[in-house]
Amino acid sequence: MEVRSVCVFCGSRPGARPEYMDAATRMGAELARRGLTLVYGGASVGLMGAVADGALAAGGNVVGVLPGFLGAKELAHRGLTELHSVGSMHERKALMAERSDAFIAMPGGFGTLDELFEIVTWAQLGLHRKPMGLLDTRGFFQPLLAMARHHAEEGFVPVEQAVPFAVSASPTALVDRLLAGPTMPPAEKWLKRSSQT
């Protein structure tokens, strides 16, 4: 599958360090530079606003998906190429996944982790074969990667799927890896193995 659009999951807060906002801006600009459409959560604040502004400033297309109750709180970014208002968080995630050919998680809170783990679970179940990546600014995701390896060591995740992401602190290097193809091994083997136990 050719990658034409990339979904970015990230925080609606700026984080405690300026490097997070800078990395978000650079990620948006990198996607735009390569002609890739940014799909994201539609907000104007925090890392979400920074990644959108970075893409727009570089001439890119940006698709936002925002539940109506958040738009009503004036969080919606008004300068996007497209802004879709949906009825729930579930609809938001579904539409973002439908509109995207690859996924990147940047630093964020529980909502970012929820989005990331759902898309990883779908890949694990064979529901998609889209590349997934982590923008590891300041080593933000190292504790998560350690937890993923722990789950594999304890037998709850197939070892070959313990780290199903491309991981880089560089927006350019991360996008290079996503464009190279799927980051998780095919689900068929371990699904068959699980059904036999």
C-alpha positions as CSV (number, residue, x, y, z in Angstrom):
1,M,0.0,0.0,0.0
2,E,1.3,3.4,-0.9
3,V,1.4,5.9,2.0
4,R,-0.4,9.1,1.1
5,S,-1.7,10.1,4.5
6,V,-0.3,9.8,8.0
7,C,-2.3,9.9,11.2
8,V,-0.5,11.5,14.2
9,F,-1.6,10.9,17.7
10,C,-0.3,13.4,20.2
11,G,-1.1,15.5,23.3
12,S,-3.5,18.5,23.5
13,R,-1.0,19.9,26.0
14,P,2.4,21.3,25.2
15,G,4.3,19.2,27.6
16,A,6.9,20.3,30.2
17,R,9.8,20.9,27.8
18,P,10.0,23.0,24.6
19,E,11.5,20.1,22.7
20,Y,8.1,18.5,22.5
21,M,6.4,21.4,20.7
22,D,9.4,21.8,18.4
23,A,9.4,18.2,17.4
24,A,5.6,18.4,16.7
25,T,6.1,21.4,14.4
26,R,9.0,19.6,12.6
27,M,6.9,16.5,12.2
28,G,4.1,18.4,10.5
29,A,6.6,20.2,8.2
30,E,8.2,16.9,7.3
31,L,4.9,15.3,6.3
32,A,4.0,18.4,4.2
33,R,7.5,18.4,2.6
34,R,6.9,14.9,1.3
35,G,3.4,15.6,0.1
36,L,1.8,13.5,2.8
37,T,-1.6,14.5,4.2
38,L,-1.7,14.9,8.0
39,V,-4.7,13.3,9.8
40,Y,-5.0,14.2,13.4
41,G,-7.4,15.0,16.2
42,G,-8.5,18.5,15.0
43,A,-7.5,20.6,18.0
44,S,-5.6,23.9,17.9
45,V,-3.8,23.5,21.2
46,G,-0.7,21.7,22.5
47,L,1.2,19.3,20.3
48,M,-1.9,18.8,18.2
49,G,-2.0,22.4,17.2
50,A,1.8,22.5,16.7
51,V,1.8,19.5,14.3
52,A,-1.1,21.0,12.3
53,D,0.5,24.4,12.2
54,G,3.8,22.9,11.1
55,A,2.2,21.1,8.2
56,L,0.1,24.1,7.1
57,A,3.0,26.5,7.2
58,A,4.9,24.1,4.9
59,G,2.0,24.0,2.4
60,G,0.6,20.7,3.5
61,N,-3.0,19.3,3.6
62,V,-4.3,18.7,7.1
63,V,-7.4,16.7,8.0
64,G,-8.8,17.1,11.5
65,V,-11.3,14.9,13.3
66,L,-12.9,16.3,16.4
67,P,-15.9,15.2,18.5
68,G,-18.5,17.9,18.6
69,F,-18.3,18.3,22.4
70,L,-14.7,19.3,22.1
71,G,-15.3,21.7,19.2
72,A,-17.9,23.4,21.3
73,K,-15.2,24.2,23.8
74,E,-13.4,26.2,21.1
75,L,-10.6,23.7,20.7
76,A,-11.2,23.2,17.0
77,H,-8.4,24.4,14.6
78,R,-10.1,26.7,12.2
79,G,-7.4,26.8,9.5
80,L,-7.4,23.1,8.4
81,T,-7.9,21.7,4.9
82,E,-10.8,19.6,6.3
83,L,-12.3,19.5,9.7
84,H,-14.8,16.7,10.5
85,S,-17.1,16.9,13.5
86,V,-18.1,13.5,14.8
87,G,-20.4,12.3,17.6
88,S,-18.0,10.4,19.9
89,M,-14.4,9.5,20.6
90,H,-15.0,6.1,19.1
91,E,-16.1,7.7,15.8
92,R,-13.1,9.9,15.9
93,K,-10.7,7.0,16.1
94,A,-12.5,5.1,13.4
95,L,-12.5,8.0,10.9
96,M,-8.9,8.8,11.6
97,A,-7.9,5.2,11.0
98,E,-10.0,5.0,7.8
99,R,-8.4,8.2,6.4
100,S,-4.8,7.1,7.2
101,D,-2.2,4.9,5.5
102,A,0.2,5.0,8.5
103,F,0.3,6.1,12.1
104,I,2.7,8.0,14.3
105,A,2.4,8.6,18.1
106,M,4.2,11.5,19.6
107,P,4.3,12.4,23.3
108,G,0.9,12.8,24.9
109,G,-1.4,11.7,27.7
110,F,-3.8,8.8,28.2
111,G,-5.8,9.7,25.1
112,T,-2.7,9.4,23.0
113,L,-2.0,6.0,24.5
114,D,-5.6,4.9,24.0
115,E,-5.4,5.7,20.3
116,L,-2.0,4.1,19.9
117,F,-2.9,0.8,21.7
118,E,-6.1,0.5,19.7
119,I,-4.4,0.8,16.4
120,V,-1.7,-1.7,17.6
121,T,-4.3,-4.2,18.7
122,W,-6.0,-3.9,15.3
123,A,-2.7,-4.7,13.6
124,Q,-2.1,-7.6,16.0
125,L,-5.5,-9.1,15.1
126,G,-4.7,-8.7,11.4
127,L,-7.3,-5.9,10.8
128,H,-4.7,-3.7,9.1
129,R,-1.1,-3.8,7.8
130,K,-0.3,-0.1,8.0
131,P,3.0,1.1,9.3
132,M,3.2,2.4,12.9
133,G,5.8,4.6,14.5
134,L,6.8,6.4,17.7
135,L,8.5,9.8,17.6
136,D,10.7,9.3,20.6
137,T,11.5,12.9,21.6
138,R,13.8,13.0,24.6
139,G,13.4,9.2,25.0
140,F,9.7,9.8,25.9
141,F,8.6,6.3,24.8
142,Q,11.4,4.3,26.3
143,P,9.3,3.3,29.4
144,L,6.5,2.1,27.1
145,L,8.9,0.1,25.0
146,A,10.3,-1.5,28.2
147,M,6.7,-2.4,29.3
148,A,6.0,-3.9,25.9
149,R,9.1,-6.1,26.2
150,H,8.0,-7.1,29.7
151,H,4.6,-8.2,28.4
152,A,6.3,-10.4,25.8
153,E,8.7,-11.9,28.4
154,E,5.8,-12.8,30.5
155,G,4.0,-14.5,27.6
156,F,1.2,-12.1,27.0
157,V,2.5,-10.7,23.6
158,P,4.2,-12.7,20.9
159,V,7.9,-12.0,21.1
160,E,8.1,-11.0,17.4
161,Q,5.4,-8.4,18.0
162,A,6.8,-6.9,21.3
163,V,7.9,-3.8,19.5
164,P,5.6,-3.3,16.5
165,F,6.7,0.2,15.8
166,A,9.4,2.1,14.0
167,V,11.1,4.2,16.6
168,S,13.2,7.4,16.1
169,A,13.7,10.8,17.7
170,S,14.1,12.2,14.1
171,P,10.9,13.1,12.2
172,T,12.8,12.6,8.9
173,A,14.2,9.1,9.9
174,L,10.8,8.0,11.3
175,V,8.9,8.9,8.1
176,D,11.6,7.1,6.0
177,R,11.0,4.0,8.0
178,L,7.2,4.2,7.7
179,L,7.4,4.7,4.0
180,A,9.4,1.4,3.8
181,G,6.3,-0.6,4.7
182,P,4.5,-2.4,7.6
183,T,6.3,-2.5,10.9
184,M,4.4,-5.4,12.5
185,P,4.9,-9.0,11.3
186,P,1.8,-10.6,9.8
187,A,-0.8,-11.8,12.3
188,E,-1.6,-15.1,10.6
189,K,1.2,-17.3,12.3
190,W,0.6,-16.2,15.9
191,L,-3.2,-16.2,15.5
192,K,-3.0,-19.8,14.2
193,R,-0.6,-20.7,17.1
194,S,-3.0,-19.1,19.7
195,S,-5.9,-21.1,18.4
196,Q,-4.1,-24.4,18.9
197,T,-3.2,-23.8,22.6
